[in-house]
Amino acid sequence: MSLIEIGEKDASEYVSQAKEVLNKEHKCTLKGKSRDTVTVVDVAELLKKEGFKTKHVKIDTEEHEVENKKQRISIMIIEMEK
């Protein structure tokens, strides 16, 4: 299953990328960290409006150490299917 990591681009660019993958492979995973989790939801909702389905939604946290301090980052993973 293809993974699309959401970042700085506009949501419409990720929608186009996801549609291409979904039409070929019938499944894809959208993943966003921190502030990009909002864009992940936007992309999933735009895909749903075009007839694609949400299969699973997972919310998680990653821990990183920065300057001897633990930092937690929220992650959202949404699996989509045709």
GIQUI-V974077 format. One record per backbone hydrogen bond with DSSP energy under -1.0 kcal/mol. NH is the residue of the N-H (numbers start at 1). CO is the residue of the C=O. If there is no record, write none. Layout:
BEGIN
nh:co
NH:CO
NH:CO
END
This chain:
BEGIN
nh:co
4:29
6:31
13:10
14:10
15:11
16:12
17:13
18:14
19:15
20:16
21:17
22:18
23:19
24:20
25:21
26:22
28:80
29:2
30:78
31:4
32:76
34:74
36:33
37:34
38:35
40:36
41:37
42:38
43:39
44:40
45:41
46:42
47:43
48:44
49:45
51:48
52:47
53:81
55:79
58:77
60:75
62:73
64:71
66:69
69:66
71:64
73:62
75:60
76:32
77:58
78:30
79:56
80:28
81:53
82:26
END
